[in-house]
């Protein structure tokens, strides 16, 4: 009996290991038997008994094991749900042209906020009623009442945040305490997109960048000639990128690629334009646009400005980001852009200096006036600031700002008189919103709680939340509840975008017949 158990456990361990590799590496179930045979070969080389080798290698077994693994992961995720959770959601089409709703949750695990994949739901359409019902069904399945959902983060689409019939409004009718947030990363991408559309020449630059990509991307011969020139001129080799509104700040990557190879690009286009090849006319058209002072000057300008915006976007794309980080990065970005509007950045200044001293840039003769680029710089930065003010208004995310005022040690004043009055109005607004919190106890202990904050001024907001959730549950239960709410309210829906990427790696065109259950299980694992 013991020998039989050992044999079964070894075989099951081998099968589970193979199935875990399939799920984590996005491999099809048909590779299950191949992995088991590879394991069997390793067993033989280690002179293990043959009866410890897996004998049942049908690839259908992989689906059963993945379902088991997915269920275990799902149970572990929702076992971590405490008093409140936050939901992030987004919808898209998969390769089989089926509408999918991806849901991620913000949960608390050992005092730390975690972002967890929760569900991948097939919906018949993208209407607000359909999405709302899908969310309610999901919450029912995991036995979480809507009242325990602290916030919902979306991409800001009209169907999600519509003022009258959006998904958030429909959910808030059933749970007035629910906080709806518009993903900060999506907002920043829209800032860049609409600011560039407001400056006509930047639209021309983006069209030229797309033409450069198309001209070289579909011809290995042209790309090889360009690589030869890059090697001769000892310049950095970058692949041209196509600017697109779908990918966040893809314009920056496209601009960097053209900037690094501008001299080689001009020479390559001149060679193509002078040849009798079929692309000669197109090369002359692109060369005329590219080989101008205005174009390369604006490319240098964009290198400086988009570098700042890209850094801000990368911070906003983190899974765990709090309101303090958002406010700090917005303030820093705004100040940097204001400085760039008055003084050229390092890349643009280098361009101005080289052209003024020698009349050349990257080996190409360039003539023109700096005023042309300066006017575009002023217009672009002004439009960015206007878009930022529009999409990040001062009264935005008011609940999160009140929570930060009450709970963030960095907001605490330094004089005793100011500390005594600090946060009282914000606390009253929060107590009015969250009626389940004992308001009288919170007011009585607020002064003592602020004294505790004063002892932890060096802590970041998330570190302070962790300290409170682990060590202050009995001393300050009312403020611990506020910390739980603040930790779980999402300010971004970026994890949903990553969820779509994971889904697309699993549900490829070659595996388009997969149904929703195995896809979800693989995403869980």
One Martini backbone bead per residue (centre of mass of N, CA, C, O) as a GRO file, in nm:
protein
  525
    1UNK     BB    1   0.059   0.063  -0.022
    2UNK     BB    2   0.300   0.256   0.009
    3UNK     BB    3   0.417   0.210  -0.275
    4UNK     BB    4   0.166   0.309  -0.428
    5UNK     BB    5   0.167   0.598  -0.312
    6UNK     BB    6   0.448   0.683  -0.413
    7UNK     BB    7   0.388   0.647  -0.710
    8UNK     BB    8   0.147   0.844  -0.729
    9UNK     BB    9   0.293   1.101  -0.623
   10UNK     BB   10   0.512   1.114  -0.844
   11UNK     BB   11   0.322   1.134  -1.086
   12UNK     BB   12   0.164   1.384  -0.991
   13UNK     BB   13   0.408   1.572  -0.970
   14UNK     BB   14   0.483   1.558  -1.270
   15UNK     BB   15   0.213   1.661  -1.381
   16UNK     BB   16   0.205   1.933  -1.229
   17UNK     BB   17   0.470   2.045  -1.337
   18UNK     BB   18   0.394   2.041  -1.637
   19UNK     BB   19   0.135   2.216  -1.609
   20UNK     BB   20   0.273   2.470  -1.494
   21UNK     BB   21   0.440   2.527  -1.745
   22UNK     BB   22   0.208   2.567  -1.940
   23UNK     BB   23   0.075   2.809  -1.789
   24UNK     BB   24   0.330   3.007  -1.750
   25UNK     BB   25   0.424   2.967  -2.080
   26UNK     BB   26   0.183   2.947  -2.283
   27UNK     BB   27   0.109   2.644  -2.345
   28UNK     BB   28  -0.013   2.387  -2.492
   29UNK     BB   29  -0.159   2.080  -2.411
   30UNK     BB   30   0.001   1.907  -2.633
   31UNK     BB   31   0.280   1.932  -2.448
   32UNK     BB   32   0.241   1.735  -2.211
   33UNK     BB   33   0.368   1.465  -2.312
   34UNK     BB   34   0.650   1.580  -2.374
   35UNK     BB   35   0.721   1.660  -2.081
   36UNK     BB   36   0.691   1.373  -1.961
   37UNK     BB   37   0.907   1.237  -2.137
   38UNK     BB   38   1.138   1.417  -2.038
   39UNK     BB   39   1.115   1.325  -1.744
   40UNK     BB   40   1.166   1.023  -1.798
   41UNK     BB   41   1.456   1.058  -1.900
   42UNK     BB   42   1.565   1.175  -1.634
   43UNK     BB   43   1.499   0.932  -1.460
   44UNK     BB   44   1.682   0.730  -1.607
   45UNK     BB   45   1.953   0.888  -1.563
   46UNK     BB   46   1.893   0.854  -1.233
   47UNK     BB   47   1.800   0.559  -1.166
   48UNK     BB   48   1.499   0.526  -1.153
   49UNK     BB   49   1.217   0.386  -1.119
   50UNK     BB   50   0.974   0.308  -1.354
   51UNK     BB   51   0.716   0.340  -1.153
   52UNK     BB   52   0.778   0.672  -1.143
   53UNK     BB   53   0.657   0.697  -1.417
   54UNK     BB   54   0.458   0.843  -1.629
   55UNK     BB   55   0.165   0.700  -1.809
   56UNK     BB   56  -0.043   0.944  -1.817
   57UNK     BB   57  -0.038   1.156  -2.128
   58UNK     BB   58  -0.288   1.298  -2.177
   59UNK     BB   59  -0.377   1.623  -2.264
   60UNK     BB   60  -0.647   1.635  -2.097
   61UNK     BB   61  -0.510   1.639  -1.819
   62UNK     BB   62  -0.417   1.935  -1.825
   63UNK     BB   63  -0.696   2.068  -1.796
   64UNK     BB   64  -0.759   1.948  -1.518
   65UNK     BB   65  -0.512   2.062  -1.368
   66UNK     BB   66  -0.560   2.363  -1.435
   67UNK     BB   67  -0.832   2.379  -1.292
   68UNK     BB   68  -0.717   2.315  -1.013
   69UNK     BB   69  -0.510   2.542  -0.996
   70UNK     BB   70  -0.711   2.775  -1.043
   71UNK     BB   71  -0.888   2.720  -0.791
   72UNK     BB   72  -0.668   2.755  -0.581
   73UNK     BB   73  -0.591   3.046  -0.654
   74UNK     BB   74  -0.873   3.164  -0.613
   75UNK     BB   75  -0.902   3.091  -0.312
   76UNK     BB   76  -0.653   3.251  -0.216
   77UNK     BB   77  -0.740   3.529  -0.304
   78UNK     BB   78  -1.030   3.534  -0.142
   79UNK     BB   79  -0.903   3.481   0.142
   80UNK     BB   80  -0.775   3.792   0.146
   81UNK     BB   81  -1.037   3.914   0.201
   82UNK     BB   82  -1.168   4.161   0.379
   83UNK     BB   83  -1.354   4.442   0.427
   84UNK     BB   84  -1.217   4.530   0.145
   85UNK     BB   85  -1.241   4.610  -0.208
   86UNK     BB   86  -1.101   4.644  -0.531
   87UNK     BB   87  -1.185   4.737  -0.873
   88UNK     BB   88  -1.068   4.630  -1.195
   89UNK     BB   89  -1.172   4.725  -1.535
   90UNK     BB   90  -1.204   4.573  -1.870
   91UNK     BB   91  -1.264   4.577  -2.230
   92UNK     BB   92  -1.248   4.330  -2.505
   93UNK     BB   93  -1.108   4.172  -2.785
   94UNK     BB   94  -1.046   3.877  -2.923
   95UNK     BB   95  -0.948   3.653  -3.170
   96UNK     BB   96  -1.269   3.550  -3.171
   97UNK     BB   97  -1.456   3.797  -3.138
   98UNK     BB   98  -1.482   3.835  -2.813
   99UNK     BB   99  -1.620   3.962  -2.537
  100UNK     BB  100  -1.420   4.091  -2.264
  101UNK     BB  101  -1.397   4.082  -1.896
  102UNK     BB  102  -1.159   4.224  -1.689
  103UNK     BB  103  -1.063   4.134  -1.346
  104UNK     BB  104  -0.935   4.316  -1.074
  105UNK     BB  105  -0.793   4.311  -0.739
  106UNK     BB  106  -0.789   4.478  -0.426
  107UNK     BB  107  -0.591   4.355  -0.164
  108UNK     BB  108  -0.513   4.228   0.167
  109UNK     BB  109  -0.171   4.125   0.267
  110UNK     BB  110  -0.019   4.169   0.545
  111UNK     BB  111  -0.076   4.498   0.505
  112UNK     BB  112  -0.073   4.465   0.187
  113UNK     BB  113  -0.127   4.574  -0.120
  114UNK     BB  114  -0.291   4.379  -0.375
  115UNK     BB  115  -0.283   4.257  -0.712
  116UNK     BB  116  -0.549   4.057  -0.858
  117UNK     BB  117  -0.656   3.814  -1.042
  118UNK     BB  118  -1.014   3.724  -1.097
  119UNK     BB  119  -1.139   3.770  -1.406
  120UNK     BB  120  -1.284   3.621  -1.723
  121UNK     BB  121  -1.547   3.758  -1.904
  122UNK     BB  122  -1.819   3.680  -2.099
  123UNK     BB  123  -1.974   3.914  -2.320
  124UNK     BB  124  -2.217   4.024  -2.548
  125UNK     BB  125  -2.150   4.327  -2.460
  126UNK     BB  126  -2.070   4.694  -2.392
  127UNK     BB  127  -2.286   4.753  -2.198
  128UNK     BB  128  -2.369   4.870  -1.893
  129UNK     BB  129  -2.568   4.650  -1.804
  130UNK     BB  130  -2.387   4.406  -1.868
  131UNK     BB  131  -2.143   4.481  -1.689
  132UNK     BB  132  -2.294   4.508  -1.422
  133UNK     BB  133  -2.401   4.216  -1.412
  134UNK     BB  134  -2.121   4.081  -1.422
  135UNK     BB  135  -2.024   4.196  -1.152
  136UNK     BB  136  -2.250   4.081  -0.973
  137UNK     BB  137  -2.194   3.785  -1.042
  138UNK     BB  138  -1.905   3.779  -0.939
  139UNK     BB  139  -1.964   3.858  -0.642
  140UNK     BB  140  -2.148   3.615  -0.591
  141UNK     BB  141  -1.938   3.388  -0.648
  142UNK     BB  142  -1.733   3.518  -0.411
  143UNK     BB  143  -1.894   3.633  -0.168
  144UNK     BB  144  -1.928   3.962  -0.234
  145UNK     BB  145  -2.050   4.238  -0.141
  146UNK     BB  146  -2.088   4.554  -0.261
  147UNK     BB  147  -2.032   4.699   0.020
  148UNK     BB  148  -1.712   4.593   0.006
  149UNK     BB  149  -1.669   4.798  -0.221
  150UNK     BB  150  -1.463   5.080  -0.243
  151UNK     BB  151  -1.369   5.053  -0.559
  152UNK     BB  152  -1.344   5.171  -0.915
  153UNK     BB  153  -1.143   5.101  -1.201
  154UNK     BB  154  -1.100   5.281  -1.511
  155UNK     BB  155  -1.051   5.411  -1.850
  156UNK     BB  156  -1.297   5.636  -1.910
  157UNK     BB  157  -1.522   5.538  -2.052
  158UNK     BB  158  -1.847   5.607  -2.109
  159UNK     BB  159  -1.962   5.331  -2.006
  160UNK     BB  160  -1.823   5.372  -1.720
  161UNK     BB  161  -1.846   5.722  -1.663
  162UNK     BB  162  -2.118   5.798  -1.705
  163UNK     BB  163  -2.331   6.032  -1.565
  164UNK     BB  164  -2.607   5.848  -1.597
  165UNK     BB  165  -2.522   5.526  -1.734
  166UNK     BB  166  -2.287   5.422  -1.597
  167UNK     BB  167  -2.139   5.181  -1.421
  168UNK     BB  168  -2.068   5.346  -1.168
  169UNK     BB  169  -2.351   5.468  -1.121
  170UNK     BB  170  -2.503   5.198  -1.088
  171UNK     BB  171  -2.335   5.106  -0.838
  172UNK     BB  172  -2.386   5.366  -0.658
  173UNK     BB  173  -2.692   5.310  -0.614
  174UNK     BB  174  -2.613   5.051  -0.427
  175UNK     BB  175  -2.319   5.208  -0.345
  176UNK     BB  176  -2.243   5.519  -0.233
  177UNK     BB  177  -1.935   5.461  -0.131
  178UNK     BB  178  -1.834   5.423  -0.401
  179UNK     BB  179  -1.530   5.469  -0.583
  180UNK     BB  180  -1.460   5.642  -0.878
  181UNK     BB  181  -1.192   5.580  -1.115
  182UNK     BB  182  -0.953   5.728  -1.334
  183UNK     BB  183  -0.701   5.633  -1.497
  184UNK     BB  184  -0.394   5.790  -1.495
  185UNK     BB  185  -0.259   5.665  -1.749
  186UNK     BB  186  -0.484   5.728  -1.951
  187UNK     BB  187  -0.486   6.032  -1.906
  188UNK     BB  188  -0.195   6.092  -1.995
  189UNK     BB  189  -0.227   5.985  -2.282
  190UNK     BB  190  -0.446   6.198  -2.358
  191UNK     BB  191  -0.277   6.445  -2.318
  192UNK     BB  192  -0.075   6.386  -2.547
  193UNK     BB  193  -0.271   6.343  -2.780
  194UNK     BB  194  -0.428   6.626  -2.768
  195UNK     BB  195  -0.185   6.817  -2.769
  196UNK     BB  196  -0.074   6.730  -3.051
  197UNK     BB  197  -0.342   6.801  -3.209
  198UNK     BB  198  -0.314   7.122  -3.143
  199UNK     BB  199  -0.047   7.085  -3.322
  200UNK     BB  200  -0.013   7.062  -3.650
  201UNK     BB  201   0.292   6.972  -3.692
  202UNK     BB  202   0.275   6.713  -3.514
  203UNK     BB  203   0.102   6.560  -3.714
  204UNK     BB  204   0.314   6.559  -3.939
  205UNK     BB  205   0.531   6.406  -3.783
  206UNK     BB  206   0.368   6.144  -3.738
  207UNK     BB  207   0.334   6.081  -4.037
  208UNK     BB  208   0.637   6.060  -4.100
  209UNK     BB  209   0.701   5.831  -3.902
  210UNK     BB  210   0.512   5.626  -4.037
  211UNK     BB  211   0.653   5.634  -4.316
  212UNK     BB  212   0.926   5.533  -4.222
  213UNK     BB  213   0.836   5.264  -4.117
  214UNK     BB  214   0.706   5.153  -4.380
  215UNK     BB  215   0.956   5.181  -4.570
  216UNK     BB  216   1.140   4.971  -4.388
  217UNK     BB  217   0.970   4.732  -4.271
  218UNK     BB  218   0.900   4.610  -4.584
  219UNK     BB  219   1.239   4.619  -4.621
  220UNK     BB  220   1.533   4.455  -4.597
  221UNK     BB  221   1.715   4.609  -4.792
  222UNK     BB  222   1.688   4.892  -4.667
  223UNK     BB  223   1.777   4.813  -4.379
  224UNK     BB  224   2.062   4.712  -4.454
  225UNK     BB  225   2.165   4.983  -4.564
  226UNK     BB  226   2.124   5.135  -4.299
  227UNK     BB  227   2.312   4.958  -4.125
  228UNK     BB  228   2.570   5.020  -4.279
  229UNK     BB  229   2.571   5.324  -4.216
  230UNK     BB  230   2.578   5.296  -3.908
  231UNK     BB  231   2.850   5.150  -3.896
  232UNK     BB  232   3.020   5.369  -4.039
  233UNK     BB  233   2.908   5.605  -3.826
  234UNK     BB  234   2.874   5.491  -3.536
  235UNK     BB  235   2.572   5.435  -3.466
  236UNK     BB  236   2.288   5.377  -3.321
  237UNK     BB  237   2.081   5.092  -3.321
  238UNK     BB  238   1.741   5.141  -3.425
  239UNK     BB  239   1.420   5.062  -3.437
  240UNK     BB  240   1.155   5.147  -3.594
  241UNK     BB  241   0.861   5.319  -3.490
  242UNK     BB  242   0.510   5.321  -3.453
  243UNK     BB  243   0.284   5.551  -3.407
  244UNK     BB  244   0.029   5.504  -3.147
  245UNK     BB  245  -0.272   5.526  -2.957
  246UNK     BB  246  -0.271   5.243  -2.816
  247UNK     BB  247   0.014   5.307  -2.725
  248UNK     BB  248   0.184   5.433  -2.477
  249UNK     BB  249   0.399   5.663  -2.581
  250UNK     BB  250   0.513   5.571  -2.874
  251UNK     BB  251   0.635   5.835  -2.980
  252UNK     BB  252   0.902   5.827  -2.823
  253UNK     BB  253   1.029   5.579  -2.964
  254UNK     BB  254   1.015   5.698  -3.250
  255UNK     BB  255   1.187   5.950  -3.196
  256UNK     BB  256   1.448   5.811  -3.095
  257UNK     BB  257   1.509   5.653  -3.355
  258UNK     BB  258   1.536   5.901  -3.545
  259UNK     BB  259   1.748   6.063  -3.389
  260UNK     BB  260   1.982   5.843  -3.386
  261UNK     BB  261   1.941   5.819  -3.738
  262UNK     BB  262   1.920   6.080  -3.914
  263UNK     BB  263   2.170   6.087  -4.093
  264UNK     BB  264   2.133   5.801  -4.218
  265UNK     BB  265   1.849   5.851  -4.324
  266UNK     BB  266   1.917   6.068  -4.530
  267UNK     BB  267   2.118   5.897  -4.697
  268UNK     BB  268   1.924   5.665  -4.764
  269UNK     BB  269   1.709   5.840  -4.909
  270UNK     BB  270   1.895   5.955  -5.126
  271UNK     BB  271   1.960   5.683  -5.257
  272UNK     BB  272   1.665   5.605  -5.323
  273UNK     BB  273   1.591   5.865  -5.486
  274UNK     BB  274   1.826   5.812  -5.711
  275UNK     BB  275   1.695   5.570  -5.784
  276UNK     BB  276   1.495   5.317  -5.981
  277UNK     BB  277   1.314   5.242  -5.776
  278UNK     BB  278   0.992   5.212  -5.656
  279UNK     BB  279   1.071   5.403  -5.388
  280UNK     BB  280   1.168   5.688  -5.489
  281UNK     BB  281   0.923   5.877  -5.449
  282UNK     BB  282   0.885   5.822  -5.146
  283UNK     BB  283   1.169   5.910  -5.060
  284UNK     BB  284   1.142   6.207  -5.152
  285UNK     BB  285   0.907   6.276  -4.965
  286UNK     BB  286   1.046   6.211  -4.694
  287UNK     BB  287   1.306   6.381  -4.730
  288UNK     BB  288   1.168   6.657  -4.737
  289UNK     BB  289   1.063   6.635  -4.440
  290UNK     BB  290   1.332   6.550  -4.283
  291UNK     BB  291   1.540   6.768  -4.433
  292UNK     BB  292   1.478   6.976  -4.183
  293UNK     BB  293   1.494   7.196  -3.935
  294UNK     BB  294   1.211   7.161  -3.816
  295UNK     BB  295   1.206   6.855  -3.778
  296UNK     BB  296   1.468   6.803  -3.605
  297UNK     BB  297   1.393   7.011  -3.389
  298UNK     BB  298   1.131   6.867  -3.295
  299UNK     BB  299   1.259   6.599  -3.224
  300UNK     BB  300   1.434   6.717  -2.996
  301UNK     BB  301   1.200   6.832  -2.834
  302UNK     BB  302   1.051   6.555  -2.789
  303UNK     BB  303   1.273   6.417  -2.630
  304UNK     BB  304   1.240   6.600  -2.381
  305UNK     BB  305   0.931   6.592  -2.322
  306UNK     BB  306   0.870   6.277  -2.344
  307UNK     BB  307   1.060   6.191  -2.120
  308UNK     BB  308   0.893   6.311  -1.889
  309UNK     BB  309   0.620   6.165  -1.953
  310UNK     BB  310   0.728   5.874  -1.936
  311UNK     BB  311   0.806   5.872  -1.640
  312UNK     BB  312   0.522   5.925  -1.539
  313UNK     BB  313   0.385   5.678  -1.673
  314UNK     BB  314   0.551   5.455  -1.526
  315UNK     BB  315   0.441   5.520  -1.248
  316UNK     BB  316   0.131   5.484  -1.329
  317UNK     BB  317   0.188   5.162  -1.412
  318UNK     BB  318   0.172   5.068  -1.143
  319UNK     BB  319   0.005   4.859  -0.936
  320UNK     BB  320   0.120   5.033  -0.683
  321UNK     BB  321  -0.057   5.336  -0.625
  322UNK     BB  322  -0.079   5.653  -0.486
  323UNK     BB  323  -0.186   5.975  -0.438
  324UNK     BB  324   0.091   6.090  -0.368
  325UNK     BB  325   0.239   6.002  -0.627
  326UNK     BB  326   0.056   6.149  -0.822
  327UNK     BB  327   0.097   6.439  -0.717
  328UNK     BB  328   0.407   6.449  -0.736
  329UNK     BB  329   0.432   6.386  -1.044
  330UNK     BB  330   0.259   6.618  -1.148
  331UNK     BB  331   0.425   6.847  -1.025
  332UNK     BB  332   0.699   6.773  -1.155
  333UNK     BB  333   0.607   6.777  -1.450
  334UNK     BB  334   0.501   7.066  -1.460
  335UNK     BB  335   0.771   7.205  -1.381
  336UNK     BB  336   0.944   7.090  -1.614
  337UNK     BB  337   0.774   7.203  -1.849
  338UNK     BB  338   0.804   7.498  -1.774
  339UNK     BB  339   1.113   7.498  -1.814
  340UNK     BB  340   1.107   7.399  -2.118
  341UNK     BB  341   0.953   7.656  -2.224
  342UNK     BB  342   1.217   7.848  -2.149
  343UNK     BB  343   1.424   7.597  -2.167
  344UNK     BB  344   1.618   7.398  -2.319
  345UNK     BB  345   1.701   7.098  -2.352
  346UNK     BB  346   1.964   6.894  -2.407
  347UNK     BB  347   1.895   6.812  -2.700
  348UNK     BB  348   1.818   7.091  -2.816
  349UNK     BB  349   2.079   7.241  -2.733
  350UNK     BB  350   2.270   7.067  -2.903
  351UNK     BB  351   2.147   7.143  -3.172
  352UNK     BB  352   2.185   7.449  -3.161
  353UNK     BB  353   2.495   7.443  -3.124
  354UNK     BB  354   2.585   7.283  -3.377
  355UNK     BB  355   2.451   7.468  -3.590
  356UNK     BB  356   2.586   7.737  -3.499
  357UNK     BB  357   2.891   7.635  -3.534
  358UNK     BB  358   2.861   7.440  -3.830
  359UNK     BB  359   2.579   7.364  -3.985
  360UNK     BB  360   2.562   7.078  -3.838
  361UNK     BB  361   2.391   6.743  -3.815
  362UNK     BB  362   2.502   6.440  -3.832
  363UNK     BB  363   2.650   6.541  -4.116
  364UNK     BB  364   2.422   6.754  -4.181
  365UNK     BB  365   2.300   7.012  -4.347
  366UNK     BB  366   2.174   7.301  -4.155
  367UNK     BB  367   1.898   7.539  -4.188
  368UNK     BB  368   1.774   7.794  -3.957
  369UNK     BB  369   1.532   7.884  -3.710
  370UNK     BB  370   1.473   7.880  -3.372
  371UNK     BB  371   1.185   8.009  -3.363
  372UNK     BB  372   1.024   7.775  -3.478
  373UNK     BB  373   1.068   7.582  -3.235
  374UNK     BB  374   0.981   7.770  -3.003
  375UNK     BB  375   0.683   7.795  -3.083
  376UNK     BB  376   0.615   7.494  -3.059
  377UNK     BB  377   0.700   7.465  -2.767
  378UNK     BB  378   0.497   7.662  -2.643
  379UNK     BB  379   0.238   7.529  -2.753
  380UNK     BB  380   0.274   7.241  -2.639
  381UNK     BB  381   0.300   7.306  -2.337
  382UNK     BB  382   0.034   7.454  -2.312
  383UNK     BB  383  -0.147   7.211  -2.397
  384UNK     BB  384  -0.058   7.019  -2.173
  385UNK     BB  385  -0.156   7.192  -1.936
  386UNK     BB  386  -0.452   7.203  -2.021
  387UNK     BB  387  -0.498   6.894  -2.018
  388UNK     BB  388  -0.419   6.848  -1.723
  389UNK     BB  389  -0.638   7.033  -1.599
  390UNK     BB  390  -0.877   6.871  -1.727
  391UNK     BB  391  -0.782   6.560  -1.622
  392UNK     BB  392  -0.656   6.707  -1.336
  393UNK     BB  393  -0.832   6.825  -1.123
  394UNK     BB  394  -0.850   6.959  -0.806
  395UNK     BB  395  -1.127   6.772  -0.738
  396UNK     BB  396  -0.988   6.514  -0.770
  397UNK     BB  397  -1.011   6.254  -0.573
  398UNK     BB  398  -1.132   6.351  -0.288
  399UNK     BB  399  -1.130   6.101  -0.104
  400UNK     BB  400  -0.826   6.037  -0.126
  401UNK     BB  401  -0.735   6.314  -0.017
  402UNK     BB  402  -0.867   6.286   0.260
  403UNK     BB  403  -0.716   6.031   0.343
  404UNK     BB  404  -0.433   6.159   0.322
  405UNK     BB  405  -0.474   6.385   0.528
  406UNK     BB  406  -0.527   6.185   0.772
  407UNK     BB  407  -0.283   5.944   0.707
  408UNK     BB  408  -0.046   6.126   0.614
  409UNK     BB  409   0.255   6.226   0.750
  410UNK     BB  410   0.340   6.450   0.533
  411UNK     BB  411   0.078   6.643   0.604
  412UNK     BB  412   0.192   6.720   0.863
  413UNK     BB  413   0.250   6.956   1.055
  414UNK     BB  414   0.488   7.133   1.283
  415UNK     BB  415   0.288   7.273   1.455
  416UNK     BB  416   0.074   7.239   1.717
  417UNK     BB  417  -0.156   7.421   1.619
  418UNK     BB  418  -0.185   7.292   1.334
  419UNK     BB  419  -0.229   6.998   1.425
  420UNK     BB  420  -0.496   7.041   1.581
  421UNK     BB  421  -0.654   7.127   1.293
  422UNK     BB  422  -0.576   6.895   1.133
  423UNK     BB  423  -0.819   6.714   0.934
  424UNK     BB  424  -1.115   6.773   1.030
  425UNK     BB  425  -1.275   6.810   0.766
  426UNK     BB  426  -1.194   6.543   0.632
  427UNK     BB  427  -1.306   6.359   0.856
  428UNK     BB  428  -1.603   6.446   0.834
  429UNK     BB  429  -1.645   6.352   0.542
  430UNK     BB  430  -1.578   6.053   0.597
  431UNK     BB  431  -1.794   6.000   0.820
  432UNK     BB  432  -2.034   6.064   0.632
  433UNK     BB  433  -1.972   5.838   0.425
  434UNK     BB  434  -1.877   5.636   0.672
  435UNK     BB  435  -2.113   5.531   0.894
  436UNK     BB  436  -1.980   5.266   1.027
  437UNK     BB  437  -1.810   5.460   1.167
  438UNK     BB  438  -1.703   5.576   1.471
  439UNK     BB  439  -1.716   5.906   1.516
  440UNK     BB  440  -1.659   5.962   1.817
  441UNK     BB  441  -1.397   5.790   1.837
  442UNK     BB  442  -1.240   5.936   1.613
  443UNK     BB  443  -1.236   6.219   1.741
  444UNK     BB  444  -1.104   6.141   2.015
  445UNK     BB  445  -0.837   5.993   1.861
  446UNK     BB  446  -0.704   6.201   1.662
  447UNK     BB  447  -0.481   6.333   1.827
  448UNK     BB  448  -0.328   6.070   1.887
  449UNK     BB  449  -0.288   5.988   1.592
  450UNK     BB  450  -0.115   6.238   1.514
  451UNK     BB  451   0.114   6.164   1.704
  452UNK     BB  452   0.187   5.907   1.553
  453UNK     BB  453   0.253   6.039   1.282
  454UNK     BB  454   0.490   6.214   1.396
  455UNK     BB  455   0.670   5.940   1.441
  456UNK     BB  456   0.624   5.881   1.094
  457UNK     BB  457   0.735   6.089   0.870
  458UNK     BB  458   0.932   5.893   0.696
  459UNK     BB  459   0.691   5.760   0.587
  460UNK     BB  460   0.511   5.629   0.365
  461UNK     BB  461   0.194   5.562   0.288
  462UNK     BB  462   0.217   5.249   0.263
  463UNK     BB  463   0.384   5.206   0.520
  464UNK     BB  464   0.170   5.321   0.712
  465UNK     BB  465  -0.053   5.124   0.648
  466UNK     BB  466   0.097   4.871   0.737
  467UNK     BB  467   0.137   4.954   1.029
  468UNK     BB  468  -0.164   4.980   1.097
  469UNK     BB  469  -0.270   4.691   1.004
  470UNK     BB  470  -0.065   4.539   1.216
  471UNK     BB  471  -0.064   4.752   1.501
  472UNK     BB  472  -0.372   4.929   1.515
  473UNK     BB  473  -0.647   4.769   1.549
  474UNK     BB  474  -0.703   4.840   1.862
  475UNK     BB  475  -0.632   5.147   1.893
  476UNK     BB  476  -0.728   5.232   1.566
  477UNK     BB  477  -0.995   5.116   1.407
  478UNK     BB  478  -1.101   5.359   1.237
  479UNK     BB  479  -0.825   5.413   1.079
  480UNK     BB  480  -0.791   5.129   0.967
  481UNK     BB  481  -1.041   5.137   0.788
  482UNK     BB  482  -0.939   5.373   0.615
  483UNK     BB  483  -0.682   5.225   0.517
  484UNK     BB  484  -0.830   4.997   0.370
  485UNK     BB  485  -0.977   5.174   0.171
  486UNK     BB  486  -0.728   5.321   0.048
  487UNK     BB  487  -0.576   5.060  -0.046
  488UNK     BB  488  -0.829   4.951  -0.243
  489UNK     BB  489  -0.834   5.201  -0.406
  490UNK     BB  490  -0.809   5.259  -0.732
  491UNK     BB  491  -0.589   5.457  -0.975
  492UNK     BB  492  -0.579   5.204  -1.169
  493UNK     BB  493  -0.601   4.981  -1.490
  494UNK     BB  494  -0.337   4.839  -1.595
  495UNK     BB  495  -0.367   4.533  -1.523
  496UNK     BB  496  -0.574   4.484  -1.752
  497UNK     BB  497  -0.375   4.516  -1.983
  498UNK     BB  498  -0.203   4.275  -1.891
  499UNK     BB  499  -0.432   4.072  -1.910
  500UNK     BB  500  -0.462   4.090  -2.217
  501UNK     BB  501  -0.178   3.995  -2.283
  502UNK     BB  502  -0.206   3.718  -2.152
  503UNK     BB  503  -0.448   3.626  -2.316
  504UNK     BB  504  -0.304   3.654  -2.602
  505UNK     BB  505  -0.085   3.435  -2.537
  506UNK     BB  506  -0.302   3.207  -2.510
  507UNK     BB  507  -0.521   3.333  -2.725
  508UNK     BB  508  -0.453   3.238  -3.017
  509UNK     BB  509  -0.496   3.168  -3.347
  510UNK     BB  510  -0.414   2.857  -3.287
  511UNK     BB  511  -0.624   2.888  -3.009
  512UNK     BB  512  -0.934   2.988  -3.079
  513UNK     BB  513  -1.107   2.738  -2.937
  514UNK     BB  514  -1.087   2.839  -2.673
  515UNK     BB  515  -1.229   2.872  -2.381
  516UNK     BB  516  -1.277   3.054  -2.093
  517UNK     BB  517  -1.178   2.857  -1.869
  518UNK     BB  518  -0.875   2.793  -1.950
  519UNK     BB  519  -0.789   3.088  -1.966
  520UNK     BB  520  -0.844   3.162  -1.670
  521UNK     BB  521  -0.663   2.949  -1.540
  522UNK     BB  522  -0.397   3.049  -1.664
  523UNK     BB  523  -0.415   3.336  -1.543
  524UNK     BB  524  -0.414   3.247  -1.248
  525UNK     BB  525  -0.131   3.089  -1.266
   0.00000   0.00000   0.00000
